[in-house]
Amino acid sequence: MSAVMFRVRFVNSFLRRLLNGGPVNRDQVLEQLRVCSAEDQVFDVVGKNKAKLTVHHVGKAVGMLWQFQKEKPQLLRTVELIKSHPQFLTLRVLAENKIALMDDLMLVDMLYSFLRLNVDQHDSLVQQLVSEAWLRIDRFPLASLSKFSICLSDQHLQHSPLMGHITSIVDQRLSSIDDARILTTLMISVSSLVSPRLRDALISRADDLLETMDPSNYNNPRRVVQFLRNIKHSSRPLLEKCNGIILSNLPRLDAENIGIIMGLYQSLQFNNCDFRLAVKQRLTELIDSSTDPFSFTKLFVALAPMASQEIKDGLENTALLLADELSAFQALAVAEALEETQSRNLSLLNKITSVIQRNLHVYKPVEVARITQALFLMQYQNPGLFTKLRKILVNFLQRSVYPYEVTMLTRVLSMLPSPRLDEGVIARVDSVVAQCNLNDLNTISHAVAKWMRNDQSYRHNTPSKYVRLLQNLNRCGHERLQTADRLDFVLEDLKYISGEWFEEMLLEETMVTLKRLRDQINWTNVPELSLFLTRINYLCPPLMDRIASVAIKDIDKIHHSAIYATLLPFSVMNYDPVQADELYDVCIQRFIPHISSFDPHLLVFLAYTLSVADHFPEELVREIFSIDFLGKLDAQLETLPDTLNMRTRLRLMELNRAVCLECPEFQVPWFHERYCQPLQKKGNGTVSPVQQQIHRMLGEVLGGIDCVRVAVGTPYFYSVDFECTLDKQLQPLPYSQPSTLQISDRGQVHWGKSSVENIRDVLPPGAQRVAVGFLDSKSFCKNSPHMKGEALMRKRHLEILGYRVVQIPHFEWNSMELSTPDAWKEYLKKNIFRELSS
């Protein structure tokens, strides 16, 4: 009886516990983990339940450890303390032993958390997790695949076969990816392996998903911009869509995120006026709350280059107070910002430099190169520090095997004074040359040229070590061009290249290669090719005719902001293809509907480019010279770098002058008088020997030096090299105030001050003014005597002002035919008198 009663009571007790949620089947360890609020509590549970821990317990514990760290600010994270805890080792061992029991989601989450907790990528745990993931990868859900791709990127496996496998999966399953976060994460991970076809498909899919996603999630468009940066592809419509979403979220972004986005935009050469103005305002709002070294450094780097002098001074004062608290990398960032802003705050620079000196041992090679460059460009006076930096750079260079690293170290080393160069440096540079692209080869050639000039033995004969290296550079450059079969890759190589070595050794071979690949010219690479031709000032009709035909055919595909680059070589080099009128017409029709969306400074550049080619679209002119536009331009100029700021102001003045002279019907006022006056005084500089020679010859040809006026200022502030006046019988008329040559304290010859005054004597009836100008090589294309657009526009304008213009090309004046005084005088007579009498 008692046995029966016991069994009944046991069953009743079991049922009560089951119905009331009692301890039967409850996972007490999991419950204890769930209520943990700190890392120590997690480790306490692990330590007390080692024998009971299942794979789910290990996954939960590891995930919580990373979650606690993730929720802390960067400065307050304690990852190293966690790694050194005895129970963390317990978790690692248990995880490694239970990999086979993990489901797919847990497997990837476990790998992700351990990597975030700084477990070394070569640790057996990480390697086994990656190996197991590879076996299961084809069945991973897209979210796990995305997270796994991040893990591979963390291990620098972007180019691995495993990432290639992920790229293939993305290609196959792209249409089923409906989450913008998953897609954009995968885009960044596979960016180094995508084909042009997959690139375009990813861009199209991202464009669709950005339309439907939550607009408050700014990380998705930021990752899209990062993808475009990684693949070096500027999809302007997609960039503008991303920028719009980022702009709407800007009021809640911190300085760190703003700085990241600004860096991405800069890499893509994407300038947006609204973004820069909004960033300036947001960063200014963050000044008072950015008081710790981390947030202040991010703020300083982003805001200082665009801030007013008053705000800049305040930032520098705060930096001085925080300098001793800065980390090695924060000090480097501040130093580069000081160089960018051309700061002369010596107290702050000394403080930052002392922090850098204390931490030289922690910097990587490229970081030491950046430090050296920043301090050198600021002309910082500390020979001992530069000697130490040079020694570190040499040591790094002799051990480096990465071409980009060797190139940067070589370039920075060449900045520093050095009596002799170590043979090991030359040998290391020579060993990586075959792996370098054209831009790297060009950079190394500049460095070699500097070393040769500084090497004392070079004055007697060229050391063989330099000769061999230069020969290797030349050979590799030619081989790279001769074997090139993709125009886009060649243009990427040529994007920033310039200098004597390129022009002397590779320019002609480059043009041969571009002509060989001209069938690959299409609407996507037309702007880049046009910019290159303009930059090297090389007139190449076959290429420019092809650019014109492609632009006309596919004008609707070319983004309106790229019209400026497309037209640039035609305007600058004064080249009219067969379809010139049609080219300009379709380009103008392409951008006119989008005038209001242009960045102000870019619209000024575009209008000026068109004015050089004698095109003045009325809608464009009226937009630029409206009060609203000029106000927006003024606001933008405050955020632009000084060089771009000054160039924009100059182009606006020149456009204003061109419109006033050539389109008076538009009734645009001339409002650059005050801007031009100091420029004209500054422009009255030294006189070249050729100009002195022409001045003397003109005096003899015209019957006296008092018949020639030099450096004459005209209305609208052109400066004429030489002016003379002829009566109706073509007889020279003397001036009441002859020009004088003066010699400065430094021995430089320049025109007397009276010569720049804008003296407009009343001309006798039938008389005419003659402007004689010497055209140096800058007025012509590099490879031909073809006159450039600006020289022709100047001629048009002087003729409108009432001058007869005589232009003396340098190659005619310096030719063998004109090698005697009599020949020069006869040349001047022919050009001045015969032209006028005809």
C-alpha positions, 0 to 999 in steps of 0.5 A: 500500500505504501509503495502504491501511495508513493508512486501516486504522490511522485506522479502528482508531484511530476504533473504539478511541476510540469503544469506549473513550469517546474524544473523538469526539462529546464536548462538551468545553465542557459537560464543562468547565462541569460541573466548575466549582465557582465563578462565576469558573470558569464565566466563565473557560470562557465567555471561552475558548470564546465562538465555540463556545458553543451554546444548551445551553452558555449555558443550563448556564452561566447556570443554574450561576451562579444555583445557586452564588448560591442555595446561599449565605446571603443576606448572602454572595451576590454578584449585583452582582459577577456582573452586572458581569462582562464574560462575563455580558454575553457570556452575555446577548447569546448568550442573546438571539440563541439564544432561537428555539433554546431548548426550552420547559424551557430558555426558562423556566429561562433567564428564571427564572435571569436574573431571579434574577440581577437582570437588569432586567425592562425589559431586551430579553433579559427582554422577548424571553424573556417574549414567546417564552414567551407564544407557547408557553405553551399547550404548557408542562408544568405545572412550566414553567408554574409557574416562568413564573408566578413570573417574571411575579410577579417583574415585578409582572405579576400582573394582566396578560393573560398571567397571566390566560391562565395562570389560564385554563390552571390552571382547565382543567388543575387536575384533572391537577395532582398535585404540591403544589409546582406547585399551590401556586406557581400558586395564589400567582401567580394569586391576584389573578385567581381567581373565587370558583368557581376559588378554591374549586376550588383550595382543594379541590385543595390540600386533597387534595394536602396529604394525599398530599405529603411532610409534611416539605415545609413550604413547600407549606402555607406557600404555601397560607396565603399564597394564603389571605392574598392572597385574604383568605379564611379557610378554617379547615379548610384553615388548620388542616391547614396549621398541623398540617404546619407544626407538625410541621416547626417544630423545623427552621425558622429565625427567618426562616421562622417570622416569615413564617408568623407574619405570614401568620397575623396577616393572616388573624387565625388564632390557634393556641395550640399554634403560638404555644407551639411557636414561642416554644420554638423561637425561644428555642432559636435565641437562642444561634445567632442572632448575625449581624445578619440572623438576629438581626433575624428572631429579635428581631422574632418573639420579643420580643413574646411573650418574658418580661421576662428574655428580652426584656431579653437580646434588647435587650442583644444588639440594642444590641451589634449596632445599628451593624451593622444595615442600614436595613431591619433597623433599621426592623424592630427599631424596629417591634418595640420599639414593639410591645413598648412598650420603654423602652430609650432607649439602644437606641432612640437607636442604632436611630434613628441607623441609621435617620437615616443611611439615610433616603434609601434608604427607600420612602414606606411605609417612611418612614411606618412609621418615623414611626409607630413613633417617634411611638407610642413618644413619641420625643423628637427634634423635628428628626428629626420635622421631617425625616420630615414633610418627606420624607412630604410630598414622597412624598405629593405625588408618589404615585399609589397610593391605599393609599400616599396613605392611609397617608402621609396618616394618618401625617402627621396624627399630626405637629404642623403649623401649616399644611398644604400645599395640594399635600397636600390636592390630592393626597389629593383626587385619589385619593379616588375610587379609595379603598375605604371603609376608606381614605376613613374613614382620610383623614376622621380625618386631615382632622379632625385637620388642621382642629382644628390649623389656627388659621384653623379656629377662625374659619371652616372653610377651603374646602380642607377643606370640599371634601375632606370633601364629596368623601369623603362623595360617594365613600363614598355612591356606593361603597355605593349601587353595591355589588352584592356583599355580600362586597366590602362586608364586606371594605371594612367590616372595620376601619372605625370612628369619627365620620365613618363613624357620622355620614356613612355608617352609615345608608347602610351599613345600607341597603346591607346590607339591600338585599344581605341575600339574599346572606347565606350561611354563609361570610359570616355570621361577618363580618357578625355581627362588624360588627354587634356592633362598630358596636353596631347592632340590625338585626332584618332582618339578624339574623333572616336571620343566624339562619335561615342559621346554623340551616339551614347550621350543619354548614357553619359551622366550629365556631370561627366559632360565637363570632362568629355568636352575638356580636350576639345575646348582646351586643345582647340580641336574640332572633330568632323561632328564638332557642332553636333558634339557640342549641341548634344552635350549642351542638351544633355546637361541643361535640364540638370543645371540645378543639380550641379555642384556650383564650382563644377558648373563654373568650370563647365561654363568656362570650358564652353566659353573657350570653345565660343559656346555660351548657352543662355540658360547656363549663363543666366543660371551662373550669374544669378544672385542665388547661384553666386550665393551658393557658390560663395558658401561652397567656396568656404568648404573647398581646399585653397587650391580649388577655391582659388582656381574656381574664383579665377575661372568665374572671373574669366567667364564673367569677362568672356560673357561681357565681351562676347555676349553683351546682349545677356547684360551680365555686369562686370563685377571683378574689378576689385578681384583683378587689381591685385592679380594684375599687380602680382602678374607684373613679374619678371621679364624673360630674356626673349621678351627683353629681346623682342622689346629691343627689336620692336624699338628698332623696327618702330623707330624708337623705344618710345613707340612701344609700351610693355605689359599694358593693362587693358579693360577687363584686365588682360595684360598685353606683352607689347603695344604699339599704335599706328596711324592710318598711314601705318606709321608708329606713333610715340607714347608720352610715357615710354615703358622702362625696364627695372632691376630688382634687389635680387637681380630680376628684370621687370617692367616699371610700375607705370607700364601696368597702368591702364592708359587708354589714350584717345586714338587719332582718326584711322589709327589702330592699336596693335597688341604683340604677344609672345606665345611660349610652349604653354599656348600649344599642344605638346606634340604639335604647333597647334594653338590651344583654346585659351590663346585663341580666346584671348585673341578674340577678346583683344580684337573685341577691345579694338586691338589688331593682334600679332602673336609670335609663337616660340617655335618661330621666334627661336627657329633656325630661320630667325637666327640673326637680328636682321631676320628677327626684325624682318619677321616683326615688320612682316607680321605687324605691317603687312598683316595690317596693310592687307 
